[in-house]
Amino acid sequence: MTDQRNGGDLVVETLEALGAKTVFGIPGQHALGLFDAMGRGNLHFVSSRVENNSAFAADGYSRATGEVGVLFLSTGPGALTSLAGLQEAYATGVPMVVVASQIPLEGLGARRKGMLHQLDDQKASAANVTKSQRLIQHASGIPSAIQDAWTEAISSPQGPVWIEIPQNVLLDPIMVPPVEDALAEVADNPPRVELIREAVKWLSTAERPAIIAGGGTRRGRAEKSLLSIAEKLRAPVICTPGGNGAFPWTHELSLQSWIEDRHMTDVLEDADVLIVIGSSLGEVTSNYFTFEPRGRIIQIDAEPRVLESNRPGLGIRADAGQALAALDSALDEALSAVGDAGGAAPDWHGTTPEDLVKESLAKVKARLEAQDLGKELKFMADIREAVPADMQTFWDMTISAYWGWSCWDAREGQFHSAQGAGGLGYGFPAAIGGAVGLETVGKPGRVLAVSGDGSSMYSISELATAKQHNVPVTWLIVDDGGYGILREYMVGAFGKATATELARPDFVKLAEAFGVPARRVAPGDVGDALKESFAADGPNVVVVETLLKMFGPTHLGD
């Protein structure tokens, strides 16, 4: 029956019609009909070794390309193992379509029939980490359900959408003809006119406007409008970790990404009107909830639950791209009228915004230089100098990434990290997905992944995936012998660390056992090693054994 079309064919045909090219996942018994159908289609399948890493890879594919990531999952344990990866995609707003298999129809409904992988309600397990969940019980419903899921995934707020299909629906022969076309259009999410009018009223008379650009700015492709608004208002702009790269790093109004620094908190607190785009003003952005703004806040976000979740303000529920375009257009007319009437220029207590930015960055630099962080600053600078300006980078939850949140100039590349949900193991599998995606759309695929020794063990098996598919990923593992940031937190809080030290493998020999070239270098040689690795073919690993420190926190006071 290898030539007999089944429900799986409808999945593959619909995804292809929607523009999908690559799928990540792991085969499973209940999903055999789906994988049988892939043999008759044109989807490129990348088989990971752990489902959570498959989810990270689909996430990385989407972030790198701007396309929808597609994930195929088996039933029960396979589906559940993916959830931590999906939490990251959900928290960060990454569009994904997740197709999970299910037990046969007759086992559904929480009846305990003892079927393999049976759960009382599998899709309920995904409810916390996906925008919506669908169970398809008839093959004829597959194309429309996938089309609807794709539409939902790409509509702001973007995110992963869950579909599950029982084993027999995927396997049974069908009468439904081949899918010829499928259409998914982004749902419109514009701002309300009266809210833009009110925001413009506030900004037209603001003396000290400032802007926080969160991850929603990048997801909404609002960078051009952000730059225009900032220059019209002469408003200093700071990017959150998720927003890193949304505003030019070296612009005279750029406070860069030093969002956790008290000097920056002081500036933002002093703003008389603060525009917050695509951010909840959450833990990191608020410098661990020490941020106490004295001015008014205009908060723009596509997710209504984010608005005013931490601070009262003028909440504008809208896609960031549409909202900033509307705000930019409305400001043209309003600022022109104010200018004709002799409106005042921005004034930060006698200082220009441009000078304020210079002074604030100088204060941050002086604070860092006073903390004996020369090794850390040079290490990050050497990596930045080695990485081509347009190369995309993927960072795990490790000390290097925490530095990167604040100090990494993304230039023409993109900065991706697991800061949405904060789970370990993101960097390497996401980089695999990103590299595969870039090659799929005809761009240079080489990317950089950065992990610590602790986080790298979550995804070490994906060396096999990288080798099997010859993925151009350079993996930098910074080995400090344990969970470095937790060690630092515990020593700072309690005077000693507990359960942070790790027995770990020889990462060079382990990579070589997978057939992946690897080298161990001193911290001072990391730049040269990366440059050589970037010029090679396929995957490779660079290991640096060093203990990096974090810059001192400013939210705890002096």
C-alpha positions as CSV (number, residue, x, y, z in Angstrom):
1,M,0.0,0.0,0.0
2,T,3.0,2.3,-0.4
3,D,1.3,4.2,-3.2
4,Q,-2.1,4.5,-1.4
5,R,-2.8,8.1,-0.2
6,N,-3.7,8.4,3.5
7,G,-4.4,11.1,6.0
8,G,-0.7,11.7,6.3
9,D,-0.7,12.8,2.6
10,L,-3.2,15.5,3.4
11,V,-0.9,16.9,6.1
12,V,2.2,16.9,3.8
13,E,0.3,18.3,0.9
14,T,-1.3,21.1,2.9
15,L,2.0,22.1,4.5
16,E,3.7,22.2,1.1
17,A,0.8,24.3,-0.3
18,L,1.3,26.7,2.5
19,G,5.0,27.1,1.7
20,A,6.6,24.7,4.2
21,K,10.0,23.3,3.0
22,T,11.5,21.7,6.1
23,V,10.2,19.7,9.0
24,F,11.8,18.8,12.3
25,G,11.0,15.9,14.6
26,I,11.4,12.2,15.4
27,P,9.3,9.3,13.9
28,G,6.9,7.4,16.2
29,Q,4.6,4.4,16.0
30,H,1.4,6.4,15.9
31,A,2.9,8.8,13.3
32,L,3.9,6.1,10.8
33,G,1.2,7.2,8.3
34,L,2.6,10.7,8.4
35,F,6.1,9.6,7.8
36,D,5.0,7.2,5.0
37,A,3.3,10.2,3.3
38,M,6.5,12.3,3.5
39,G,8.2,9.7,1.3
40,R,5.7,10.8,-1.4
41,G,6.2,14.5,-0.8
42,N,8.9,17.1,-1.0
43,L,9.4,18.1,2.6
44,H,12.9,18.0,3.9
45,F,13.0,16.2,7.2
46,V,15.6,16.8,9.9
47,S,15.5,14.1,12.5
48,S,16.7,15.3,15.9
49,R,17.6,12.9,18.7
50,V,15.4,14.4,21.4
51,E,12.0,15.9,20.8
52,N,12.7,19.0,23.0
53,N,15.7,19.7,20.7
54,S,13.4,19.2,17.6
55,A,11.2,22.0,19.0
56,F,14.3,24.2,19.6
57,A,15.4,23.5,16.0
58,A,12.0,24.4,14.5
59,D,12.1,27.6,16.7
60,G,15.6,28.5,15.4
61,Y,14.5,27.8,11.8
62,S,11.7,30.3,12.2
63,R,13.7,33.0,13.9
64,A,16.5,32.8,11.3
65,T,14.3,32.8,8.2
66,G,11.1,34.6,9.3
67,E,9.1,31.5,8.1
68,V,6.9,29.2,10.1
69,G,8.7,26.3,11.9
70,V,7.1,22.9,11.5
71,L,7.4,20.1,14.0
72,F,6.2,16.5,13.8
73,L,5.8,14.6,17.1
74,S,5.0,11.1,18.2
75,T,2.3,10.4,20.8
76,G,2.7,10.6,24.6
77,P,6.3,10.7,25.7
78,G,7.4,12.2,22.4
79,A,4.8,14.9,22.6
80,L,5.5,15.7,26.2
81,T,9.2,15.8,25.8
82,S,8.8,18.7,23.4
83,L,7.0,21.0,25.8
84,A,9.9,22.8,27.3
85,G,11.1,23.8,23.8
86,L,7.6,24.9,22.9
87,Q,7.5,27.1,26.1
88,E,10.4,29.0,24.7
89,A,8.7,29.5,21.3
90,Y,5.4,30.5,23.0
91,A,7.1,33.0,25.4
92,T,9.1,34.6,22.6
93,G,6.3,34.6,20.0
94,V,7.8,32.3,17.4
95,P,5.4,31.0,14.8
96,M,5.3,27.2,14.6
97,V,2.8,24.5,13.5
98,V,3.1,21.4,15.6
99,V,1.6,18.2,14.3
100,A,1.5,15.4,17.0
101,S,0.1,12.0,16.4
102,Q,-2.5,10.4,18.8
103,I,-3.7,7.0,19.8
104,P,-6.5,5.5,17.6
105,L,-9.9,7.2,17.8
106,E,-11.4,4.5,19.9
107,G,-9.0,5.1,22.7
108,L,-9.8,8.8,23.1
109,G,-12.0,10.3,25.8
110,A,-9.9,9.4,28.9
111,R,-10.9,5.7,28.7
112,R,-8.0,3.7,30.1
113,K,-7.7,1.1,27.4
114,G,-4.0,0.5,28.1
115,M,-2.9,1.7,24.6
116,L,0.8,2.5,24.1
117,H,1.6,6.2,24.9
118,Q,-2.0,6.9,26.1
119,L,-2.7,10.1,27.9
120,D,-6.1,11.3,29.3
121,D,-5.9,14.4,27.3
122,Q,-2.7,14.9,25.3
123,K,-3.5,18.4,23.9
124,A,-4.3,19.6,27.4
125,S,-0.6,19.1,28.2
126,A,0.2,21.6,25.5
127,A,-2.3,24.2,26.6
128,N,0.3,26.2,28.6
129,V,2.9,26.4,25.8
130,T,0.9,26.9,22.6
131,K,-1.6,29.5,21.3
132,S,-4.3,26.8,20.7
133,Q,-4.8,23.1,20.4
134,R,-6.9,21.1,17.9
135,L,-7.8,17.4,17.6
136,I,-8.6,16.3,14.1
137,Q,-10.9,13.3,14.0
138,H,-11.6,13.0,10.3
139,A,-9.2,13.1,7.4
140,S,-11.4,15.5,5.4
141,G,-10.8,18.1,8.2
142,I,-7.0,18.0,8.0
143,P,-6.4,20.6,5.2
144,S,-8.6,23.3,6.7
145,A,-7.3,22.7,10.3
146,I,-3.7,23.0,9.2
147,Q,-4.5,26.1,7.2
148,D,-6.3,27.7,10.2
149,A,-3.4,26.7,12.5
150,W,-0.9,28.3,10.1
151,T,-2.9,31.5,10.0
152,E,-3.1,31.6,13.7
153,A,0.7,31.0,14.1
154,I,1.7,33.9,11.9
155,S,-0.9,36.4,13.2
156,S,0.2,38.6,16.1
157,P,0.8,37.7,18.8
158,Q,2.7,35.0,16.9
159,G,3.4,31.6,18.4
160,P,3.2,27.8,18.2
161,V,-0.1,26.1,17.4
162,W,-0.8,22.5,18.3
163,I,-2.6,19.9,16.1
164,E,-3.0,16.3,16.9
165,I,-4.2,13.5,14.6
166,P,-5.1,9.9,15.7
167,Q,-3.1,7.0,14.3
168,N,-5.9,5.6,12.2
169,V,-6.8,9.0,10.7
170,L,-3.2,9.3,9.5
171,L,-3.1,5.7,8.2
172,D,-6.4,4.9,6.7
173,P,-6.9,5.3,2.9
174,I,-8.8,8.4,1.9
175,M,-11.2,9.6,-0.7
176,V,-10.1,13.3,-0.4
177,P,-8.4,14.5,-3.5
178,P,-4.8,15.9,-3.3
179,V,-4.5,19.4,-1.9
180,E,-3.9,21.9,-4.7
181,D,-3.8,25.1,-2.8
182,A,-4.0,26.5,0.7
183,L,-4.0,30.1,1.8
184,A,-3.1,31.6,5.2
185,E,-3.2,35.3,5.5
186,V,-2.0,37.2,8.6
187,A,-4.9,38.5,10.6
188,D,-4.9,42.3,10.8
189,N,-4.0,43.8,14.2
190,P,-3.9,47.6,13.9
191,P,-4.0,50.1,16.7
192,R,-7.1,51.9,17.7
193,V,-7.1,55.4,16.1
194,E,-8.0,57.2,19.4
195,L,-5.2,55.6,21.2
196,I,-2.6,56.7,18.6
197,R,-4.1,60.2,18.8
198,E,-3.7,60.2,22.6
199,A,-0.1,58.9,22.4
200,V,0.8,61.6,19.9
201,K,-0.7,64.2,22.2
202,W,1.6,63.0,25.0
203,L,4.6,62.8,22.8
204,S,4.1,66.2,21.1
205,T,4.7,68.0,24.4
206,A,7.2,65.6,26.0
207,E,10.5,67.1,27.1
208,R,12.2,63.8,28.0
209,P,10.8,61.0,25.8
210,A,12.5,57.6,25.8
211,I,11.9,54.2,24.3
212,I,12.2,50.6,25.4
213,A,12.3,48.3,22.4
214,G,11.4,44.7,23.3
215,G,11.2,41.5,21.3
216,G,7.9,42.4,19.8
217,T,9.7,45.2,17.9
218,R,11.7,42.6,16.0
219,R,8.7,40.2,15.6
220,G,6.6,43.0,14.1
221,R,9.5,44.1,11.8
222,A,9.1,47.5,13.2
223,E,12.8,48.6,13.1
224,K,12.4,51.2,10.4
225,S,9.5,52.9,12.1
226,L,11.3,52.7,15.5
227,L,14.3,54.5,14.0
228,S,12.1,57.2,12.4
229,I,10.2,57.8,15.6
230,A,13.3,58.0,17.8
231,E,14.9,60.5,15.4
232,K,11.7,62.6,15.3
233,L,11.5,62.7,19.0
234,R,15.2,62.6,19.7
235,A,14.4,59.9,22.2
236,P,17.0,57.7,23.7
237,V,16.3,54.0,22.8
238,I,17.3,50.9,24.9
239,C,16.7,47.4,23.7
240,T,15.8,44.4,25.9
241,P,17.5,41.1,25.4
242,G,14.7,40.0,23.1
243,G,14.8,43.4,21.3
244,N,18.6,43.3,20.8
245,G,19.2,44.5,17.3
246,A,16.0,46.4,16.9
247,F,17.9,49.7,17.0
248,P,21.3,50.6,15.5
249,W,23.9,49.9,18.2
250,T,26.1,52.9,17.4
251,H,23.4,55.4,16.8
252,E,23.8,58.6,18.8
253,L,20.5,57.9,20.6
254,S,21.3,54.2,21.3
255,L,21.6,53.2,25.0
256,Q,22.4,49.8,23.5
257,S,21.1,46.9,25.7
258,W,22.4,47.6,29.1
259,I,18.9,47.2,30.5
260,E,20.1,45.7,33.8
261,D,22.3,48.6,34.7
262,R,21.3,51.2,37.3
263,H,22.5,54.1,35.2
264,M,20.1,53.1,32.5
265,T,17.3,52.6,35.0
266,D,17.9,56.1,36.2
267,V,17.5,57.5,32.6
268,L,14.3,55.5,32.0
269,E,12.8,56.5,35.3
270,D,13.4,60.2,34.5
271,A,11.6,60.1,31.2
272,D,8.4,62.1,31.2
273,V,6.9,59.8,28.5
274,L,8.2,56.3,28.0
275,I,7.2,54.2,25.0
276,V,7.5,50.5,25.7
277,I,7.2,48.3,22.6
278,G,6.7,44.6,22.7
279,S,7.8,44.1,26.3
280,S,5.9,43.4,29.5
281,L,8.4,45.5,31.6
282,G,9.1,42.1,33.2
283,E,11.9,40.9,35.5
284,V,15.0,41.7,33.4
285,T,13.6,44.8,31.6
286,S,12.6,46.4,34.9
287,N,16.0,45.6,36.4
288,Y,14.4,43.0,38.6
289,F,11.3,45.0,39.4
290,T,13.3,48.0,40.9
291,F,12.2,50.2,38.0
292,E,10.0,53.1,39.3
293,P,9.1,55.3,36.4
294,R,8.0,58.8,37.3
295,G,6.5,59.7,33.9
296,R,3.7,58.4,31.8
297,I,4.0,55.1,29.9
298,I,2.7,54.2,26.4
299,Q,2.8,50.5,26.1
300,I,2.4,48.7,22.7
301,D,1.9,45.0,22.5
302,A,0.1,42.5,20.4
303,E,-0.7,40.3,23.5
304,P,-3.5,42.0,25.5
305,R,-2.4,40.1,28.7
306,V,0.9,42.0,28.6
307,L,-0.6,45.5,28.7
308,E,-0.3,47.1,32.1
309,S,0.7,43.8,33.6
310,N,3.4,45.5,35.6
311,R,2.8,49.2,35.2
312,P,-0.2,51.4,34.5
313,G,-0.1,53.2,31.2
314,L,-1.8,53.9,27.9
315,G,-2.1,50.3,26.6
316,I,-2.2,49.9,22.8
317,R,-3.1,46.4,21.7
318,A,-1.6,46.0,18.2
319,D,1.1,44.5,16.1
320,A,4.3,46.5,16.8
321,G,4.9,47.0,13.1
322,Q,1.4,48.4,12.4
323,A,1.4,50.4,15.6
324,L,4.7,52.1,15.1
325,A,3.9,52.8,11.4
326,A,0.7,54.5,12.5
327,L,2.4,56.4,15.3
328,D,5.2,57.5,13.0
329,S,2.8,58.9,10.4
330,A,0.7,60.7,13.0
331,L,3.8,62.2,14.6
332,D,4.8,63.8,11.3
333,E,1.8,66.1,11.3
334,A,1.6,66.7,15.0
335,L,5.3,67.6,15.4
336,S,5.2,69.8,12.4
337,A,2.3,71.8,14.0
338,V,4.2,72.0,17.3
339,G,7.3,73.1,15.5
340,D,5.5,75.9,13.7
341,A,4.2,77.1,17.1
342,G,7.7,77.2,18.5
343,G,7.7,73.9,20.5
344,A,10.5,73.2,22.8
345,A,13.4,70.8,21.9
346,P,14.0,67.8,24.1
347,D,15.7,68.8,27.4
348,W,17.1,66.4,30.0
349,H,17.6,69.0,32.7
350,G,19.9,71.1,30.5
351,T,21.5,68.1,28.7
352,T,20.7,67.1,25.2
353,P,19.5,63.5,24.5
354,E,22.6,62.8,22.5
355,D,24.9,63.9,25.3
356,L,22.8,62.0,27.9
357,V,23.3,58.8,25.9
358,K,27.1,59.4,25.8
359,E,27.3,60.1,29.5
360,S,25.2,57.1,30.4
361,L,27.2,54.7,28.3
362,A,30.4,56.2,29.8
363,K,29.0,55.5,33.3
364,V,28.3,51.9,32.4
365,K,31.8,51.5,31.0
366,A,33.4,53.0,34.1
367,R,31.3,50.7,36.4
368,L,32.4,47.6,34.5
369,E,36.1,48.7,34.4
370,A,36.0,49.1,38.2
371,Q,34.9,45.5,38.7
372,D,38.0,43.5,37.5
373,L,36.2,42.2,34.5
374,G,39.0,42.6,32.0
375,K,39.0,38.9,31.0
376,E,35.2,38.9,30.4
377,L,35.2,42.1,28.4
378,K,38.1,40.9,26.2
379,F,36.5,37.4,25.7
380,M,33.2,38.9,24.5
381,A,35.0,41.5,22.4
382,D,37.1,38.7,20.8
383,I,34.0,36.7,19.9
384,R,32.3,39.8,18.5
385,E,35.4,40.7,16.3
386,A,35.6,37.1,15.0
387,V,31.9,36.7,14.1
388,P,31.1,38.2,10.6
389,A,28.8,41.2,10.8
390,D,25.9,39.3,9.1
391,M,26.2,36.0,11.0
392,Q,23.3,34.9,13.2
393,T,24.1,33.7,16.7
394,F,22.2,31.5,19.1
395,W,22.9,31.6,22.8
396,D,22.1,29.2,25.6
397,M,21.3,30.2,29.1
398,T,24.9,30.7,30.2
399,I,27.2,33.4,31.5
400,S,28.4,34.3,28.1
401,A,24.8,34.8,27.0
402,Y,24.0,37.0,30.0
403,W,26.9,39.2,28.9
404,G,25.6,39.0,25.4
405,W,22.1,40.3,26.4
406,S,23.8,43.6,27.4
407,C,26.9,44.0,25.3
408,W,26.3,42.2,22.0
409,D,26.1,44.4,18.9
410,A,24.1,42.3,16.5
411,R,25.2,44.4,13.5
412,E,23.6,42.9,10.4
413,G,23.1,39.5,11.9
414,Q,20.5,38.5,14.4
415,F,20.9,37.7,18.1
416,H,18.8,34.8,19.4
417,S,18.7,33.5,23.0
418,A,16.5,31.5,25.2
419,Q,15.5,34.5,27.3
420,G,11.8,34.0,26.7
421,A,11.3,31.0,29.0
422,G,14.9,30.6,30.2
423,G,15.3,26.9,29.7
424,L,18.6,25.2,29.2
425,G,19.7,23.5,26.0
426,Y,18.4,26.0,23.4
427,G,21.6,27.2,21.7
428,F,22.9,24.3,19.7
429,P,19.7,22.7,18.4
430,A,18.2,26.2,17.6
431,A,21.4,27.0,15.7
432,I,21.0,23.7,13.7
433,G,17.5,24.8,12.8
434,G,18.7,28.2,11.9
435,A,21.5,27.0,9.7
436,V,19.2,24.6,7.9
437,G,16.7,27.3,7.4
438,L,19.2,29.8,6.0
439,E,20.5,27.3,3.5
440,T,16.9,26.4,2.6
441,V,16.1,30.0,1.6
442,G,19.4,30.3,-0.3
443,K,21.5,32.3,2.2
444,P,24.9,31.4,3.8
445,G,24.1,29.0,6.5
446,R,27.0,29.2,8.9
447,V,25.9,30.2,12.4
448,L,27.4,30.3,15.9
449,A,25.9,28.6,18.9
450,V,27.2,29.4,22.4
451,S,26.6,27.1,25.4
452,G,28.1,26.4,28.8
453,D,29.2,22.9,29.8
454,G,26.0,22.4,31.8
455,S,23.6,23.6,29.1
456,S,25.5,21.8,26.4
457,M,24.8,18.4,27.9
458,Y,21.1,19.0,27.3
459,S,21.7,18.9,23.6
460,I,24.9,17.0,23.2
461,S,23.1,14.2,21.2
462,E,22.4,16.7,18.5
463,L,26.0,16.4,17.4
464,A,24.7,13.3,15.6
465,T,22.0,15.4,13.8
466,A,24.6,18.1,12.8
467,K,26.9,15.5,11.5
468,Q,24.2,13.5,9.7
469,H,22.9,16.6,7.8
470,N,26.4,18.3,7.6
471,V,24.9,21.4,9.2
472,P,27.3,24.4,9.1
473,V,27.2,25.2,12.8
474,T,30.1,26.3,14.9
475,W,29.5,25.4,18.6
476,L,31.4,27.3,21.2
477,I,31.3,25.5,24.6
478,V,32.5,27.6,27.5
479,D,33.4,25.0,30.1
480,D,33.6,26.2,33.7
481,G,33.0,22.9,35.4
482,G,29.4,23.4,36.5
483,Y,26.3,25.6,36.4
484,G,28.4,28.8,36.5
485,I,25.7,31.4,37.0
486,L,23.9,29.3,39.7
487,R,27.3,28.9,41.4
488,E,27.8,32.6,41.4
489,Y,24.3,33.3,42.7
490,M,24.6,30.9,45.5
491,V,28.0,32.0,46.6
492,G,26.8,35.6,46.6
493,A,23.7,34.8,48.6
494,F,24.9,32.1,50.9
495,G,28.7,32.1,50.9
496,K,28.9,28.7,49.3
497,A,27.4,26.8,46.3
498,T,25.5,23.5,46.5
499,A,25.0,21.0,43.7
500,T,26.4,23.3,41.0
501,E,29.6,21.3,40.3
502,L,29.4,18.8,37.4
503,A,31.3,15.8,36.2
504,R,31.5,16.4,32.5
505,P,33.0,14.6,29.5
506,D,36.0,15.6,27.4
507,F,34.0,17.6,24.9
508,V,36.7,17.5,22.3
509,K,36.9,13.7,22.3
510,L,33.1,13.4,22.5
511,A,32.6,15.6,19.5
512,E,35.2,13.6,17.6
513,A,33.4,10.4,18.5
514,F,30.4,11.8,16.6
515,G,32.7,12.6,13.7
516,V,32.6,16.3,14.3
517,P,36.0,18.2,14.3
518,A,36.7,19.9,17.7
519,R,39.5,21.8,19.4
520,R,40.3,23.1,22.8
521,V,41.8,26.6,23.0
522,A,42.8,29.1,25.7
523,P,40.4,32.0,26.3
524,G,42.8,34.4,24.6
525,D,42.7,32.3,21.4
526,V,39.0,32.1,21.1
527,G,38.8,34.7,18.3
528,D,41.3,33.0,16.0
529,A,39.8,29.6,16.7
530,L,36.3,30.8,15.7
531,K,37.6,32.5,12.5
532,E,39.2,29.2,11.4
533,S,36.1,27.2,12.3
534,F,33.8,29.6,10.4
535,A,35.9,28.9,7.3
536,A,35.4,25.1,7.5
537,D,32.7,22.9,6.1
538,G,29.9,21.3,8.2
539,P,29.7,21.3,12.0
540,N,32.6,21.9,14.4
541,V,33.2,22.6,18.1
542,V,35.4,25.0,19.9
543,V,35.9,24.4,23.7
544,V,37.2,27.0,26.0
545,E,37.9,26.1,29.7
546,T,37.5,29.2,31.7
547,L,35.6,30.7,34.6
548,L,33.7,33.9,33.6
549,K,32.2,36.2,36.1
550,M,29.0,38.3,35.7
551,F,29.1,42.0,36.2
552,G,27.8,43.1,39.5
553,P,24.1,43.5,39.8
554,T,22.8,47.0,40.4
555,H,19.3,46.2,41.5
556,L,20.5,45.2,45.0
557,G,21.9,48.6,45.8
558,D,25.4,49.6,46.9
